[in-house]
Amino acid sequence: MSTNTTALGFDAVDTAAAPAAPGFMRRFFDRMIEAKKVHGEAHVRAYLNSLSDARLADLGFSGDRIKAVRAKDGAANSYWL
């Protein structure tokens, strides 16, 4: 019985041409992390909207930043949390 060995030339494949697309699990975890981030940001917006302007200023928020916090309408989001 004899065994033949054939070189397939894998060293000639250009692996730097295009990176592989992320797999199912990577996309799943990326989306799960993004959803958790959005959920957390909604909690923070709701909490910041529950504070008075004076308290936000004490925490170091500028007048423009306080207006931005109020413009996000975080209070309505707290209903869905």
C-alpha positions in Angstrom: 0.0 0.0 0.0 1.4 3.4 -0.9 0.5 6.9 0.2 0.6 9.8 -2.2 1.1 13.3 -1.0 -0.1 16.2 -3.1 0.8 19.8 -2.3 -2.4 21.9 -2.5 -0.6 25.3 -2.5 -2.4 26.9 0.5 0.5 29.3 0.9 -0.6 31.0 -2.3 -4.0 32.1 -0.9 -4.2 35.8 -0.3 -5.5 36.0 3.3 -5.2 39.8 3.5 -7.6 40.5 0.7 -10.7 41.0 2.7 -11.4 40.4 6.4 -14.0 37.8 7.2 -17.5 39.1 8.2 -18.3 38.6 11.8 -20.0 35.4 12.6 -23.5 34.9 14.1 -22.3 34.8 17.7 -20.2 38.0 17.4 -23.2 39.9 15.8 -25.5 38.5 18.5 -23.3 39.7 21.3 -22.7 43.0 19.7 -26.5 43.6 19.4 -27.1 42.4 22.9 -24.5 44.8 24.2 -26.0 47.7 22.2 -29.5 46.9 23.5 -28.1 46.9 27.1 -26.4 50.2 26.5 -29.6 51.8 25.1 -31.6 50.5 28.1 -29.0 51.9 30.5 -29.0 55.2 28.8 -32.8 55.4 29.1 -32.5 54.8 32.8 -29.9 57.6 33.2 -32.0 60.0 31.1 -35.0 59.3 33.2 -33.0 59.8 36.4 -31.5 63.1 35.1 -34.9 64.4 34.1 -36.2 63.7 37.7 -33.5 66.1 39.1 -34.0 69.8 39.4 -32.0 72.3 37.4 -30.2 73.4 40.6 -29.2 69.9 41.4 -27.9 69.3 37.8 -25.9 72.5 38.1 -24.5 71.3 41.4 -23.4 68.1 39.6 -21.5 70.2 37.1 -23.9 70.4 34.2 -23.8 73.6 32.2 -26.9 75.5 31.1 -26.6 74.1 27.6 -26.2 70.6 28.9 -29.2 70.9 31.2 -31.3 72.1 28.2 -30.0 69.1 26.2 -31.0 66.7 29.1 -34.5 68.2 29.1 -34.8 68.1 25.3 -34.2 64.3 25.3 -37.6 63.6 26.9 -36.3 61.0 29.3 -39.3 61.2 31.6 -41.5 59.6 29.0 -39.0 56.7 28.5 -39.1 55.8 32.2 -42.7 54.5 31.7 -41.4 51.7 29.5 -38.5 50.6 31.7 
